[in-house]
Amino acid sequence: MTDGASRRRSTLIYLNAPDALLAVFVASNAMSRTVSRGDSSRTDDVTVLLVAGNDRRKSVVVNLRRHRPSSNSWISMCSVFDFLMVLCICIVQLSAKGTVTNTPCTIIDNCCVRNMTNYWKHKTELHCSEIQIIPVVDEIIHVLTIDDSADIKELSEKSINPYNNLTDIILNNMKNLEYLDSSTFKNLNKLQSLYIFRASALTELPYDIFHGLSKTFLVLRISKANLKVIPDLSDLGTPTAMHIIEFEGNQLDKLPTNGIKTRAEQLLLEYNKIHVVENWAFNGSEISKLSLRGNYLDFLSEHSFDGILNLRTLDLSHSSMKVLPTSGLKSLEVLRIENAPSMTVIPSVYLFGNLKEAHLTYSFHCCSFQFPAKHDYSTYEFHKEGFETPSECVQAKKNNVHLNLVSNDFMENGYIDYANDSEEEFFNEPAMTNSTQDIICGNITPPTTRSDVQCWPQPDALNPCEDIMGFFWLRVSVWLVGSAALLANVVVLMVVFRKDFNHSVPRFLMSNLAFADFCTAIYLLLLAYEDLVSSEKYFNYAYSWQNGVGCKIGGFLTVFSSQLSVFALCLLTIERWYSIRKALYTNKMTFASTVRIMAFGWVYSIVMATMPLLGISSYSTTSICLPMDTARASGMCYVFTLLAFGAAAFVLMLFCYVQIYMSLSYETRHAAKGEASVARKISVLIGTNFACTAPVIFFGFTALLGYPLIDVTKSKILLVFFYPINSCANPFLYTILTASFRREAFSTVAKFGICLENEKEYKVIYSTQTNNTQRLTPVHKHTLSLTLPQP
């Protein structure tokens, strides 16, 4: 339709829903053609009619109208917008309508006969929905699909007998299907695949239902039913190996001895309720990939996997297994045990003869594969001895005695060579490589070299393959710093909390500081002890330590003590600043107000130390039990709060001490003696705090921003050595080296000595008086006992 002012171009596109991409392509081309002719006042209409299958009642009309402006950039933007809108609508239609076809459909008794489908080319499909019985049609049917037919409760040979040319059977969402006759599929000589999905009423199958099936039968998938027992599979895979056998999402709870015998590329028993796998459960089977993913697997017997030939891939992920039996896994190439938190110990890599890939739960298991000698020394020694030539044969080798050679094909007992069968690519090669092995003096010597195992998750920056203390000097230093901090703070607490403790604000703050530093010393000694126990083989103890109570206690202590120490130092600094700068004011910090403020500091420290135990960050992230988990936003905010609090506290202390120093007169600051020592003490206080906290805060912020400048190995030096030095230095800087503390210490010792002397004198006097009372009358004894002090 055109007029003098404008012209309108209309395009109608009729397409089935599966042609979504084609629809987008045509629509975008139609748009682009209309804007490439230079007309500045054209309105374009592109109508896309999406039809769901052949049902034109279920269609969507997409009408795209655009007035074409003069700007080419704006045209491009509109074209992109139209493209995305059509694409979204097509995707929604596809997901809402399900599988649709490109070909006409002949409707017969709620069934659709299609000559070709998207999945089986050049085949005819009978697709039925909501039927009671399977109708009989005159055409040759290759694919039988039955959907949503709740009225069908059983299937027998009679039900499917009219369709003896079937190659594929699909039974989907058969809610009330309870029984399949043992002869249901017997006469289907061309059957290749059987799919049964979401048959919740199907609890068992006849034991011999798969006996005598077609030799071309390759695919069996029974998913999300309620089968409790697997029928006999011994006839499957003969002579042609099955491509896949799947019993996913059923109710299997046990795999008994000799329970499964078959030949298949893949045997998938995923997401059942299997607790027990008995010895030789797969005896006589030849399986390339076995998946038990999503089962409990509480009890795996020592020989659960014995009897399986050529097993190359084993998947035991998402399970509760604790021990992995290695018997029968010599040919294994790929091992998957992901998300199995109870699997804390991995077998030695030497127990897997041909392992190439391992997908595990913990990174320290990969450390076990990297350092097999440290992981399991006895197995390593046994394996090493197998490489050594017997001493009595050394001379024979020197004399060039002929040594026989034997290939691995001969060594692999029970190996079946199917290389001539072109349909069985999966069995073409033996699991072990075709290297040769020496027979020396009657002993078979295995190859001395093996390829490294590729392992995931690989040790990362937070959990490298090293001990808790990465360096020997750091191990020694932690013991020294921890012991010194422990003794120094114990001395301070003993003196501060003596019998005649007075309500002094500085003394109260020093006692809180000493207790916080005491907790830090406990944390250091706890780390030092665990490092001593697990030295050179930490990855064997990594799970029990990082996920155990010890690491949680250590992490709680270090966060609690660091926050409480910083809080006490800030209050102590403010109290000194207030006493000097506001010396003439009467409203100084009282003991009651200090207690209230310090109580808030205790609550804050306990809350911050408890958060990682509640899932905000984690103490199990690293071996030194610090909350370094920043994978989630909550963990990142938590670490940022700790670092920001430490940085703000340091700035506050720096400000106060600079003002204290500046408040001194010029003569005092430059005097040779007397109060000039105040300047030196202030410098020492600021210097130690800066040396201990500034590097930690700086490198912590850079790592938090995604630019880590040092790795965990070097950060341990800061976090375990430099930062805790404050806990060792604080008792001396704030308490022990002061003149008042020395007087109190001497006074305490003197009082303690006087008490000892008085106790000795008292015992002498009491014994003398007691001897004298023995010569008195009973009345005199009673009177005297009332006047004597009791021991």
Summary of the structure (lengths in Angstrom):
residues: 791
radius of gyration: 41.0
end to end distance: 120.3
largest distance: 144.1
contacts: 2424
relative contact order: 0.04
helix: 43%
strand: 15%
